[in-house]
Amino acid sequence: MSKARFGPVLVTNKQDYKLTQGHLKAKNQIIEGFAISKAYNQQGLPVSLHEGQGVVNFRMYSQGYKALLEGWSKHFALGSQVTKKSTLTFVFLWLFWFTYNSFSDNFFN
């Protein structure tokens, strides 16, 4: 199983970026981070995921809820293809529970 990484911020050095062809490998891909991490794996380069809290700040989906839904939909659709069914079921149930509780607290009480 190969490692796939994602995120709004990717950090690498120039040599590895050129070796893997960086964003050229992701040119026609829906999720760039997956394609770039695959290129790093193919070259035997390490790939890791780190939380950037306190180091990097950004705002995703500043265009509103439509952009959020589109972004989540494409990631969820592609991610579900490579995720174990048991894990996917758990994530789906958690998202449903979270969404239901968010709306029920605001609209039904």
N, C-alpha and C positions, 0 to 999 in steps of 0.2 A: 504494500500500500504506500503510495507516495504522499508526501506532505504537501498540503495546499494551504496557502496563507492568503490573507485578505486584509484590507484596511485602506483607509484614506491616505496613509503616509507609509511609503516604502523607503527604507534606508539601505544603501549599498555603497560600495566604492566604485570608482570609475572603471577600474580594470575588470571587475566581475560583471559590471553592467555591459561593457563592450563585448566581453567573452560570450555572454548569454544572448546578446542582441537586444537586451532590455525590452522596450515597448514595441519593437518591431515584431517580436514573438507574440505580442498581445494585440496587434493591429486590428484583427478581425474578430476578436473575442469579446464576449459580453462582459465577463468579469476579468479585468486586466490582471489583478493580483494573482488569480489562479494560474493564468498562463505564464506570468513571469516566474512564479515559484516553481512551476513545472520545468521551465527552462533552466533554472538554477539546479534543480534535482538532477536533470539530465547531464549537467556538467559536474555533478558530484559536489556542488557547493552547499554549505549549510544554509538552512532556512529556519528561522524561528519567529515566533510571534511574541511581542512584548506590549504591555499596556503603557501608553504614553502620558498617563495622567500626571499633570504638573510639569510636563516637558513640552507637549504639543497641544495646542488648542485649535479647534476648528468647529465649524457648524456645517453639518451635512443637511442636505435637503432644504436649503433656505427658500426654495420656490414654493414650499407648502406641502400639504398632505398628499396631493396628487403625485408629486415627485417622490415622496416617501413610499407610497404604495407601489409605484413602479420599481423603485430601487429594491425594496424588500421582496417583491414578487420575482424579479429576475434572479436574485441571490437564492431565494428559497427554492425556486424551481430547479436551478442547476445543482444546488447543494443536496437536494433530496435524491438526486440520481446516484450519489456516491455515499449516502448515509445509510447505516443499518436501519432496517424497518423498526426495530424496537426503539432506537434512539429517535427516529423520526416521529414515531407515535407519541413518545414522551414530550417532545418539543411541541407538537401540534396541540396536545392536551394542555400543556402549560400555557401556550399562547391563547388558547380558547378561554381557559380559566382567568388569565390575567385580563383579557379584553372584557369578558363578561363582568368580572368584578369592578373594573373601571367604569363601565357603563351603568351597572346596577347601582353603584354608590352615588353616581351623579344624577341619574334619571329616574330611578325607581324609589328613592327614599325622600 
